Structures are given as structure tokens and as C-alpha cells.
Amino acid sequence: MKQRIYTVTPKGGETRLIKAGSRAQALAHVAHRTFDVEAATAITVGQLMAKGVKLESVDAMADRLRELALAEAEKRRELQPRHPAPDPITVTD
């Protein structure tokens, strides 16, 4: 997989340069050092909801479609010429 350099910036945090195969990989690289993720037990869910924590749902299909669209946009950017073509010269008599 072709890699490129991404900037990953936490809200209000310091920007990091990450070499990765995709935006998702770059984000995952930073996130796994910042967050702990584990399956919640029923007791933990109850305790957190009692404190007012709201359940957030992720639509996996929408996330996958968004990821594919971003990857396609990156490919199109990579295929575009680095420098715009010069304006054509018009010759008049």
C-alpha cells in the first residue's frame, strides 16, 4: 500500500506528522496512544448512564462509505498534475 504523510491534530492540541497508508491508519496510530478502548460491561454502562453520559451510536456502513469516499478523493488528488497547465496562447492576425 502506498503511504503518504498526514497531519493529525487533536482539538486544541499539537499537530503530528504521521506516515500511513490512509487517514484512518494515521488517526488510529495517534488514537491508540491517546485513548483506551474496551468493551463496556453492563455495570459500567449503568454507572455511566446514571452520571448522565449519553450513548453514542456509530453507523458502520456510513463510516465505511465516508472512508471510501475520502480514499477516492485522495487518489484523484494524487493523479492531478502538480503544476497547472499554462494558459493557451492565442495568436491573432
HULINWO-V140011 format. One record per residue. N is the residue number from 1. RES is the residue in three letters. PHI is phi as a letter, one per 20 degrees, with the letter a starting at -180 (999 if undefined). Layout:
N/RES/PHI ; N/RES/PHI
This chain:
1/MET/999 ; 2/LYS/f ; 3/GLN/d ; 4/ARG/b ; 5/ILE/e ; 6/TYR/d ; 7/THR/e ; 8/VAL/c ; 9/THR/c ; 10/PRO/f ; 11/LYS/g ; 12/GLY/m ; 13/GLY/d ; 14/GLU/e ; 15/THR/f ; 16/ARG/d ; 17/LEU/e ; 18/ILE/c ; 19/LYS/e ; 20/ALA/b ; 21/GLY/e ; 22/SER/b ; 23/ARG/f ; 24/ALA/f ; 25/GLN/f ; 26/ALA/f ; 27/LEU/f ; 28/ALA/f ; 29/HIS/f ; 30/VAL/f ; 31/ALA/f ; 32/HIS/f ; 33/ARG/e ; 34/THR/d ; 35/PHE/c ; 36/ASP/d ; 37/VAL/c ; 38/GLU/b ; 39/ALA/f ; 40/ALA/e ; 41/THR/e ; 42/ALA/f ; 43/ILE/f ; 44/THR/f ; 45/VAL/g ; 46/GLY/f ; 47/GLN/f ; 48/LEU/f ; 49/MET/f ; 50/ALA/f ; 51/LYS/e ; 52/GLY/n ; 53/VAL/f ; 54/LYS/e ; 55/LEU/f ; 56/GLU/d ; 57/SER/d ; 58/VAL/d ; 59/ASP/e ; 60/ALA/g ; 61/MET/f ; 62/ALA/f ; 63/ASP/f ; 64/ARG/f ; 65/LEU/f ; 66/ARG/f ; 67/GLU/f ; 68/LEU/f ; 69/ALA/f ; 70/LEU/f ; 71/ALA/f ; 72/GLU/f ; 73/ALA/f ; 74/GLU/f ; 75/LYS/f ; 76/ARG/f ; 77/ARG/f ; 78/GLU/f ; 79/LEU/e ; 80/GLN/f ; 81/PRO/f ; 82/ARG/f ; 83/HIS/c ; 84/PRO/f ; 85/ALA/f ; 86/PRO/f ; 87/ASP/f ; 88/PRO/f ; 89/ILE/e ; 90/THR/d ; 91/VAL/d ; 92/THR/d ; 93/ASP/e
